[in-house]
């Protein structure tokens, strides 16, 4: 039963990985264009947007099932 809870927890939090992914992507673009801080903030914003969208989609899919 404990394994099922851990698997469910991992599935529920998987969209949270887009926040650090966005930060790292933004960091790369910041280095590329010579403005690291702006790239970090843009990447962080995109990470939160994707996180929110995927959370809403996942909740709707769970509700329909």
KEDREN-63359 format. One record per residue (C-alpha): residue number from 1; residue in three letters; x, y, z. Coordinates in nm, 3 decimals. Example, Ala and Ser with C-alpha at 12.3 -4.5 7.8 and 13.67 -1.06 7.14 Angstrom:
<rs>
R   num   residuo        xx        yy        zz
R     1       ALA     1.230    -0.450     0.780
R     2       SER     1.367    -0.106     0.714
</rs>
This chain:
<rs>
R   num   residuo        xx        yy        zz
R     1       UNK     0.000     0.000     0.000
R     2       UNK     0.289     0.235     0.071
R     3       UNK     0.420     0.187    -0.282
R     4       UNK     0.083     0.293    -0.423
R     5       UNK     0.090     0.614    -0.218
R     6       UNK     0.444     0.692    -0.333
R     7       UNK     0.351     0.628    -0.697
R     8       UNK     0.043     0.849    -0.664
R     9       UNK     0.251     1.125    -0.503
R    10       UNK     0.505     1.110    -0.787
R    11       UNK     0.228     1.122    -1.049
R    12       UNK     0.063     1.417    -0.876
R    13       UNK     0.382     1.621    -0.856
R    14       UNK     0.522     1.546    -1.201
R    15       UNK     0.409     1.878    -1.348
R    16       UNK     0.615     2.062    -1.085
R    17       UNK     0.928     1.959    -1.276
R    18       UNK     0.848     2.223    -1.538
R    19       UNK     0.942     2.504    -1.297
R    20       UNK     1.314     2.418    -1.267
R    21       UNK     1.316     2.312    -1.632
R    22       UNK     1.190     2.657    -1.726
R    23       UNK     1.451     2.824    -1.506
R    24       UNK     1.732     2.623    -1.662
R    25       UNK     1.604     2.688    -2.013
R    26       UNK     1.574     3.058    -1.934
R    27       UNK     1.927     3.054    -1.796
R    28       UNK     2.051     2.910    -2.123
R    29       UNK     1.872     3.174    -2.327
R    30       UNK     1.995     3.441    -2.086
R    31       UNK     2.355     3.337    -2.142
R    32       UNK     2.292     3.319    -2.515
R    33       UNK     2.147     3.670    -2.539
R    34       UNK     2.367     3.827    -2.271
R    35       UNK     2.095     3.902    -2.015
R    36       UNK     2.096     3.627    -1.754
R    37       UNK     1.851     3.780    -1.507
R    38       UNK     1.583     3.845    -1.770
R    39       UNK     1.624     3.492    -1.904
R    40       UNK     1.585     3.345    -1.556
R    41       UNK     1.266     3.539    -1.488
R    42       UNK     1.117     3.457    -1.828
R    43       UNK     1.201     3.088    -1.782
R    44       UNK     1.052     3.090    -1.433
R    45       UNK     0.735     3.250    -1.565
R    46       UNK     0.701     2.994    -1.843
R    47       UNK     0.763     2.714    -1.595
R    48       UNK     0.480     2.836    -1.372
R    49       UNK     0.246     2.881    -1.669
R    50       UNK     0.308     2.527    -1.793
R    51       UNK     0.273     2.395    -1.437
R    52       UNK    -0.066     2.567    -1.398
R    53       UNK    -0.196     2.451    -1.736
R    54       UNK    -0.097     2.090    -1.677
R    55       UNK    -0.245     2.094    -1.326
R    56       UNK    -0.580     2.213    -1.460
R    57       UNK    -0.577     1.959    -1.742
R    58       UNK    -0.492     1.676    -1.504
R    59       UNK    -0.771     1.775    -1.262
R    60       UNK    -1.023     1.787    -1.546
R    61       UNK    -0.914     1.446    -1.669
R    62       UNK    -0.950     1.299    -1.320
R    63       UNK    -1.294     1.452    -1.286
R    64       UNK    -1.413     1.305    -1.618
R    65       UNK    -1.298     0.953    -1.533
</rs>
